[in-house]
Amino acid sequence: MSRHPALLFMLAVLLLAPSAPAQFGVPLDRDESRAQPAHIRELVAKYCRLDYEGARLGTQDWPKIGTLVTWRTNPDYPLVNVISRFTIDQDPVFEHGRYAVGVHYRLLGRFNVGEGYSKDAANSNEDVVFTVAQTGGEWRITEVEPNYPRPSKAATLKWLNDSLAKAQDSAAKVVYQQAIGELETPPVPKP
């Protein structure tokens, strides 16, 4: 008979052991806290990919980006930074209830709506910090500064050609044609 109480006690310990961490306030899902920075980084990466594909250049693609950010409409922009690539920092920084995510862009040039295209910024880098916070229970991008579109060369050329086709003003047509010519011209290798 002395064996049965000991056996029952050991069985009870084995059955109750998995619930013990919950009794002491130990988080059950430790992977969730580790996965959060990866989720934040993926949110920013999705925004950057859509921007790279030209989603900020037209109203038809805004709903794709609108689900990732807190602002309701595509902000006005006087400048478009044409990029060749972007990289996202591996480790978002958590501070005061929000994440800061660094994104590094390689510029090909800039299109200024009033002045046209310039290669002055070519082969330079632009570092931008994205702020991500919880809004309504979901993580969203709350700030990008400066908040200019950063599309690829191909997306920019498509947008410029579409803008040229719609342009009524002859001065605007000249600006678009000049920009298209500059972007289509291959870069001259440096000696």
C-alpha positions as CSV (number, residue, x, y, z in Angstrom):
1,M,0.0,0.0,0.0
2,S,2.9,2.4,0.6
3,R,3.8,2.3,-3.1
4,H,0.4,3.6,-4.3
5,P,0.5,7.0,-2.5
6,A,4.0,7.6,-3.8
7,L,3.1,6.6,-7.3
8,L,0.0,8.8,-7.2
9,F,2.1,11.7,-5.9
10,M,4.6,11.3,-8.7
11,L,1.8,11.1,-11.3
12,A,0.2,14.3,-9.9
13,V,3.6,16.1,-10.1
14,L,4.1,15.0,-13.7
15,L,0.6,16.1,-14.7
16,L,0.7,19.5,-12.9
17,A,4.3,20.4,-13.9
18,P,3.4,21.9,-17.3
19,S,1.0,24.4,-15.6
20,A,3.5,25.5,-13.0
21,P,5.1,28.4,-15.0
22,A,1.7,30.0,-15.4
23,Q,1.2,30.0,-11.6
24,F,4.4,32.0,-11.1
25,G,3.9,34.6,-13.9
26,V,6.4,33.0,-16.2
27,P,5.5,33.7,-19.9
28,L,4.4,30.6,-21.6
29,D,5.2,31.8,-25.1
30,R,8.8,32.9,-25.0
31,D,9.1,32.7,-28.8
32,E,6.5,35.5,-29.2
33,S,8.9,38.1,-27.7
34,R,11.6,36.9,-29.9
35,A,9.4,36.9,-33.0
36,Q,8.1,40.4,-32.5
37,P,11.3,42.2,-33.9
38,A,11.1,39.9,-36.9
39,H,7.5,40.8,-37.4
40,I,8.3,44.5,-37.2
41,R,11.2,44.1,-39.6
42,E,8.9,42.2,-42.1
43,L,6.3,45.0,-41.8
44,V,8.9,47.6,-42.8
45,A,10.2,45.3,-45.5
46,K,6.8,44.9,-47.1
47,Y,6.4,48.7,-47.1
48,C,9.8,49.2,-48.7
49,R,9.1,46.5,-51.4
50,L,5.8,48.1,-52.3
51,D,7.4,51.6,-52.4
52,Y,10.3,50.1,-54.6
53,E,7.7,48.7,-57.0
54,G,6.1,52.2,-57.3
55,A,3.0,51.9,-55.0
56,R,3.4,55.4,-53.7
57,L,3.5,56.9,-57.2
58,G,-0.1,56.3,-58.0
59,T,-3.4,56.3,-56.2
60,Q,-4.4,52.8,-57.4
61,D,-1.8,51.1,-55.3
62,W,-2.3,53.2,-52.1
63,P,-4.6,50.6,-50.4
64,K,-1.7,48.1,-50.4
65,I,0.5,50.5,-48.4
66,G,-2.4,52.0,-46.5
67,T,-2.8,48.8,-44.5
68,L,0.8,49.1,-43.2
69,V,0.7,52.7,-42.0
70,T,-1.3,55.0,-39.7
71,W,-1.9,57.9,-42.1
72,R,-5.0,57.7,-44.2
73,T,-3.8,59.1,-47.6
74,N,-0.6,59.2,-49.5
75,P,1.3,62.3,-48.4
76,D,2.1,65.0,-51.0
77,Y,5.7,64.8,-52.0
78,P,7.8,67.3,-54.0
79,L,10.6,64.8,-54.4
80,V,11.0,61.2,-55.5
81,N,14.3,59.4,-54.6
82,V,15.0,56.9,-57.3
83,I,16.8,53.9,-55.8
84,S,18.7,50.8,-56.9
85,R,18.3,48.9,-53.6
86,F,17.5,49.1,-50.0
87,T,18.7,47.1,-46.9
88,I,16.9,46.9,-43.5
89,D,18.7,46.7,-40.2
90,Q,18.4,43.2,-38.7
91,D,17.6,44.4,-35.2
92,P,14.8,46.9,-34.6
93,V,15.3,49.1,-31.5
94,F,12.5,49.0,-29.0
95,E,12.1,52.1,-26.8
96,H,9.1,53.8,-25.2
97,G,6.6,51.3,-26.6
98,R,7.7,51.6,-30.2
99,Y,10.3,50.2,-32.6
100,A,12.8,52.2,-34.7
101,V,13.9,50.4,-37.8
102,G,16.8,51.7,-39.9
103,V,16.5,51.4,-43.7
104,H,19.5,52.2,-46.0
105,Y,18.8,53.2,-49.6
106,R,21.3,53.4,-52.5
107,L,20.2,56.4,-54.6
108,L,20.4,56.6,-58.4
109,G,19.0,60.2,-58.5
110,R,16.2,62.4,-57.6
111,F,13.1,63.7,-59.4
112,N,11.9,67.1,-58.2
113,V,8.4,67.8,-59.4
114,G,9.2,71.4,-60.2
115,E,12.8,71.0,-61.5
116,G,13.1,67.5,-63.1
117,Y,15.6,64.7,-62.7
118,S,19.1,65.0,-61.2
119,K,21.8,62.5,-60.9
120,D,23.6,64.6,-58.2
121,A,22.6,62.1,-55.6
122,A,23.7,59.1,-57.7
123,N,25.7,56.5,-55.8
124,S,25.0,58.1,-52.5
125,N,23.2,56.5,-49.5
126,E,20.2,57.7,-47.7
127,D,19.5,56.4,-44.2
128,V,15.9,56.6,-43.0
129,V,14.3,55.6,-39.7
130,F,10.9,54.0,-39.7
131,T,8.9,54.2,-36.4
132,V,6.5,51.4,-35.8
133,A,4.0,51.3,-32.9
134,Q,0.8,49.5,-31.9
135,T,-2.4,51.2,-33.1
136,G,-5.7,49.5,-32.4
137,G,-4.0,46.3,-31.4
138,E,-1.9,46.1,-34.6
139,W,1.6,47.1,-35.4
140,R,1.7,49.9,-38.0
141,I,4.3,52.3,-39.4
142,T,3.6,55.6,-37.7
143,E,6.4,57.8,-39.1
144,V,8.9,57.8,-42.0
145,E,11.1,60.9,-42.2
146,P,11.5,62.2,-44.8
147,N,8.4,60.6,-46.3
148,Y,9.3,60.7,-50.0
149,P,8.6,57.8,-52.4
150,R,11.6,55.6,-53.1
151,P,10.8,53.6,-56.2
152,S,13.1,51.6,-58.5
153,K,14.4,52.9,-61.8
154,A,11.8,50.7,-63.7
155,A,8.9,51.9,-61.6
156,T,10.0,55.5,-61.9
157,L,10.3,55.2,-65.7
158,K,6.8,53.7,-65.9
159,W,5.4,56.6,-63.7
160,L,7.2,59.2,-65.8
161,N,5.9,57.8,-69.1
162,D,2.4,57.6,-67.7
163,S,2.7,61.2,-66.5
164,L,4.0,62.3,-69.8
165,A,1.1,60.7,-71.6
166,K,-1.4,62.6,-69.4
167,A,0.4,65.9,-69.3
168,Q,-1.4,68.9,-70.9
169,D,1.2,71.5,-70.1
170,S,4.2,71.7,-72.5
171,A,6.6,72.7,-69.8
172,A,5.6,69.6,-67.7
173,K,6.1,67.5,-70.9
174,V,9.6,68.8,-71.3
175,V,10.4,68.0,-67.6
176,Y,9.1,64.5,-68.0
177,Q,10.9,63.9,-71.3
178,Q,14.2,65.1,-69.8
179,A,13.8,62.9,-66.8
180,I,13.0,59.8,-68.9
181,G,16.1,60.6,-71.1
182,E,18.3,60.9,-68.0
183,L,17.1,57.7,-66.5
184,E,17.3,55.7,-69.7
185,T,20.9,56.8,-70.3
186,P,23.3,54.3,-69.0
187,P,25.8,55.6,-66.4
188,V,29.2,56.6,-67.6
189,P,31.8,54.4,-65.8
190,K,34.3,56.3,-63.7
191,P,38.0,55.9,-64.8
